[in-house]
Amino acid sequence: MDFEILNVLLQAGSKDVVQKICNECIHEVYSPAVLTKISELLSCTEADAKTLLQSLRSLALFILSKNLTTPDDIATIFPDNFHKSLRGLLSKISADLLPRWREVVAESSVSPPKLASFSWTVSSDQTGKEGPLCFLNMNINEGGGVVRSVNSHLTEDTLSDMIRSLKQVKDQISSMTS
């Protein structure tokens, strides 16, 4: 975490401005409009505004990961030479924003891709080298409305190996639930 960049918050006109900036920091991507607004509020460059938000996000994620809930607990993570009033303000704001930060982080958690649908056909190999082939088309839901199509062709040996492996996975799962 870059604690030095947090000193830019001393340029804020009020505690409410700092609160609004801390409220924005939890997002992973910052729109140009947000960066422009923050740079105007703090009289800094947009690059500094982005660095500030990223540093505040790192701070928020650290607070969440350590399950720090009170302003006093949060204040302990700042360096000893950090501005005392700003430390107190950020600690109080962070404690107040914890429920919202938890919610945003939970909503944006990465989940593994999910098989949306699949289809397959079997046809003979036109070259005669591999024998019959299974053409497999899978539609993978990657989250956020993104569906990706994956096409593959499998020989009889590859398909047999895959089925054998999947049966082992199924057996392991069954033994864990029994």
C-alpha positions in Angstrom: 0.0 0.0 0.0 1.2 3.4 -0.9 0.5 5.5 2.3 2.3 8.5 0.9 -0.3 9.1 -1.9 -3.1 9.1 0.8 -1.7 12.5 1.9 -3.4 13.9 -1.3 -6.6 13.6 0.7 -5.5 16.5 2.9 -6.4 18.7 -0.1 -10.1 17.6 0.2 -12.4 20.5 1.1 -14.4 18.4 3.7 -14.7 15.1 5.4 -17.7 14.3 3.0 -15.3 14.6 0.0 -13.0 12.0 1.6 -16.0 9.8 2.4 -17.1 9.9 -1.2 -13.7 9.1 -2.5 -13.4 6.2 -0.1 -16.8 5.0 -1.2 -15.5 4.9 -4.9 -12.2 3.2 -4.1 -13.6 -0.4 -3.7 -14.3 -0.8 -7.4 -11.7 -2.5 -9.6 -12.1 -0.1 -12.6 -12.5 3.6 -12.4 -14.3 5.6 -15.1 -12.6 8.6 -16.6 -15.4 10.7 -15.2 -14.6 9.5 -11.6 -10.9 10.2 -12.1 -11.6 13.7 -13.5 -14.0 14.5 -10.6 -11.5 13.4 -8.0 -8.6 15.2 -9.6 -10.7 18.4 -9.6 -11.7 17.9 -6.0 -8.2 17.3 -4.8 -6.3 19.6 -7.3 -4.2 16.7 -8.5 -3.5 14.9 -11.8 -5.8 12.1 -13.0 -2.8 9.7 -12.6 -2.5 10.7 -8.9 -6.3 10.2 -8.5 -6.1 6.7 -10.0 -3.1 5.9 -7.8 -5.0 7.2 -4.8 -8.0 5.1 -5.5 -5.9 2.0 -6.1 -4.1 2.6 -2.8 -7.4 3.1 -1.0 -8.7 -0.1 -2.5 -5.6 -2.0 -1.3 -6.2 -0.5 2.1 -9.9 -1.5 2.1 -9.1 -5.1 0.9 -6.4 -5.4 3.6 -8.8 -4.2 6.3 -11.4 -6.7 5.0 -8.9 -9.6 4.9 -7.7 -8.9 8.5 -11.3 -8.5 9.7 -10.5 -5.1 11.3 -13.8 -3.6 12.4 -13.2 -0.7 14.7 -11.5 2.6 14.0 -8.9 1.8 16.7 -8.0 -1.5 15.0 -7.8 0.1 11.6 -5.6 2.9 12.8 -2.9 0.4 13.8 -2.1 -0.4 10.2 -1.0 3.1 9.3 2.7 4.0 9.8 3.7 5.9 12.9 4.7 9.0 10.9 1.3 9.1 9.0 -0.7 12.3 9.5 -2.6 11.9 12.7 -5.9 13.6 11.8 -6.0 11.8 8.4 -5.3 8.5 10.0 -8.3 9.0 12.4 -10.6 10.2 9.6 -9.7 7.3 7.3 -10.0 4.8 10.2 -13.5 6.1 11.0 -14.6 6.2 7.4 -13.3 2.7 6.7 -15.1 1.3 9.7 -18.3 3.0 8.5 -17.9 1.6 4.9 -17.0 -1.9 5.9 -20.5 -3.4 5.2 -20.7 -1.8 1.8 -17.1 -2.9 0.9 -17.9 -6.5 1.9 -21.0 -6.4 -0.3 -19.2 -5.0 -3.3 -16.3 -7.5 -3.0 -18.7 -10.4 -2.6 -20.6 -9.3 -5.7 -17.5 -9.0 -7.8 -15.9 -12.2 -6.7 -14.6 -14.3 -9.5 -16.5 -17.6 -10.1 -15.3 -20.4 -12.3 -16.7 -20.7 -15.8 -19.9 -22.8 -16.1 -20.9 -25.1 -18.9 -23.9 -23.5 -20.5 -24.6 -26.1 -23.2 -22.8 -28.6 -25.4 -23.4 -30.6 -28.6 -21.5 -33.3 -30.3 -21.4 -35.2 -33.6 -19.4 -38.2 -34.7 -18.0 -38.5 -38.2 -15.4 -40.5 -39.9 -11.9 -39.0 -40.4 -11.7 -38.0 -44.1 -7.9 -38.6 -44.2 -8.2 -42.1 -42.7 -5.4 -41.5 -40.2 -7.3 -41.2 -37.0 -10.6 -43.2 -37.5 -13.9 -41.8 -36.3 -13.8 -38.4 -34.6 -16.1 -36.8 -32.0 -16.6 -33.1 -32.7 -17.5 -31.4 -29.4 -18.9 -27.9 -29.1 -19.2 -26.4 -25.7 -20.7 -23.0 -24.7 -19.0 -21.7 -21.6 -20.6 -19.0 -19.5 -17.7 -17.0 -18.1 -19.9 -14.6 -16.1 -21.0 -11.1 -16.7 -23.1 -12.3 -19.7 -20.1 -13.5 -21.6 -20.6 -16.9 -23.3 -17.6 -18.4 -25.2 -17.8 -21.2 -27.7 -15.1 -23.9 -27.5 -14.8 -26.5 -30.3 -12.7 -29.6 -30.1 -12.3 -32.9 -31.9 -11.5 -36.1 -30.1 -10.2 -39.4 -31.3 -11.5 -42.6 -29.9 -8.5 -43.1 -27.6 -8.7 -39.5 -26.3 -12.4 -39.9 -25.7 -11.8 -43.2 -23.8 -9.1 -41.5 -21.6 -11.5 -38.6 -20.9 -14.4 -40.8 -19.9 -12.1 -43.0 -17.7 -10.8 -39.8 -15.9 -14.3 -38.4 -15.5 -15.5 -41.7 -14.0 -12.6 -41.4 -11.5 -13.7 -37.9 -10.6 -17.3 -39.0 -10.2 -16.2 -41.9 -7.9 -14.1 -39.5 -5.8 -17.0 -37.0 -5.4 -19.4 -39.9 -4.6 -17.0 -41.2 -1.9 -16.8 -37.7 -0.3 -20.6 -37.3 -0.1 -21.2 -40.8 1.3 
